[in-house]
Amino acid sequence: MVGIVRTIAVIATGTLFQGWMLPLVGSANVFTYFGQSNFAGKVIILILLACSVVAWSVMLGKYMDLSRLRSQNVRYERLLSRESHLLALEPARPGKGSGPYYELVREGLEAFFRYGGDLVDVDTQRAALRMGHVENALQRSVAEQTMRYEAKMVLLGSIVTGAPFLGLLGTVWGVMDAFGGMAGSGSASLQGLAPGVSGALLTTVAGLVVAIPSVFGYNYLLQQTKISVVELENFASTLADRIELEAQAAANQN
């Protein structure tokens, strides 16, 4: 009984394969068009395939990086909210944490104590110069962290811009070869022209397949990067105000 069932299953599987798969194999598909492309078109398609792999790797990696940095910033900002005196933290290691906000606090505290080792500065002019030194350090740190946020965006933007033009180049080149081959043969027919043109158009399709998802990913990541940079600048401004207020409070107590 088991053998009969197994035999029926094999026959049914073979029938389904012949009914469904063989027409697909015989019909025109992407691989058929790829085979009909000229050498330049095949090279361009392989380049676009590599660009697609790079673009998806950059988009996924950038999304994970932005999420990780934002999570680090939220944790460290929550830690700072529990600190009553920011200037009491060790400048070289201001608490447990990591990320852009942590680097800003470290740079700000190091700049504050680098100008003068004492917390209290009675001279108002000297205190103003000290805060200017801190603000300059924070601006430099913000610029460095902004470069960190914007890393690899140029590469993704280049793929978004260049992929359609690469596809168009392959199409123009393939159509040119198709018409040139027709002129050389001395006969003009649709059957002779269609394979070369279809193979040439495949490069444009490949370029659009690479560019369309990349442009959506690029716009989303660019927006998230801008938001993160604005949040970073706001945090730096708040940090400078907090350092100045704590320094003034310490001076008034003396």
Residue pairs with C-beta under 8 A, 6 or more apart in sequence:
28 198
30 202
33 198
33 199
33 201
33 202
34 42
34 45
34 199
34 202
35 199
36 195
36 196
36 198
36 199
37 45
37 170
37 174
37 199
37 200
37 202
37 203
38 173
38 174
38 177
38 196
38 199
38 200
40 170
40 173
40 174
40 177
41 170
41 171
41 173
41 174
41 199
41 200
41 202
41 203
44 166
44 167
44 169
44 170
44 173
44 203
44 206
45 170
45 202
45 203
45 206
47 166
48 163
48 166
48 167
48 203
48 206
48 207
48 209
48 210
49 206
51 159
51 162
51 163
51 166
51 210
52 209
52 210
54 155
54 159
55 156
55 159
55 160
55 210
55 213
55 214
55 217
56 213
58 152
58 155
58 156
58 159
59 156
59 214
59 217
59 218
59 221
61 152
62 151
62 152
62 153
62 156
62 221
63 221
63 224
65 151
66 149
66 221
66 224
66 225
66 228
69 99
69 100
69 148
69 149
69 228
70 228
72 97
72 98
72 99
72 100
72 101
72 102
73 99
73 100
73 101
73 231
73 235
75 97
75 99
76 95
76 97
76 98
76 99
76 101
76 102
76 105
77 101
77 235
79 95
79 96
79 97
80 86
80 95
80 101
80 105
83 89
83 95
85 246
86 94
86 105
86 109
86 239
86 242
86 243
86 246
87 109
87 112
87 119
87 243
87 246
87 247
87 250
89 95
89 105
89 109
91 106
91 109
91 110
91 112
91 113
92 106
92 110
93 106
94 102
94 105
94 106
94 109
95 102
95 105
100 145
100 148
100 149
100 232
101 232
101 235
103 141
103 144
103 145
104 138
104 141
104 142
104 145
104 232
104 235
104 236
104 239
105 239
107 137
107 138
107 140
107 141
108 134
108 137
108 138
108 141
108 236
108 239
108 240
108 243
109 243
110 137
111 133
111 134
111 136
111 137
111 138
112 130
112 133
112 134
112 243
112 247
114 133
115 129
115 130
115 133
115 134
116 126
116 130
119 247
119 250
120 247
120 250
120 251
120 254
121 127
121 130
121 247
121 251
122 251
122 254
127 247
127 248
127 251
130 247
131 240
131 243
131 244
131 247
134 240
134 243
134 244
135 240
138 236
138 239
138 240
139 236
141 236
142 232
142 233
142 236
145 232
146 229
146 232
149 225
149 228
149 229
149 232
150 225
150 229
153 218
153 221
153 222
153 225
156 214
156 217
156 218
156 221
157 218
159 210
159 211
159 214
160 211
160 214
160 215
160 218
163 207
163 208
163 210
163 211
163 214
164 204
164 207
164 208
164 211
165 207
166 203
166 207
167 203
167 204
167 205
167 206
167 207
167 208
167 210
168 203
168 204
168 207
169 203
170 200
170 202
170 203
170 204
170 206
170 207
171 200
171 201
171 203
171 204
172 200
173 200
174 196
174 197
174 199
174 200
174 201
174 203
175 196
175 197
175 200
177 196
177 200
178 193
178 195
178 196
178 197
178 200
179 193
181 192
181 196
182 188
182 192
182 193
185 192
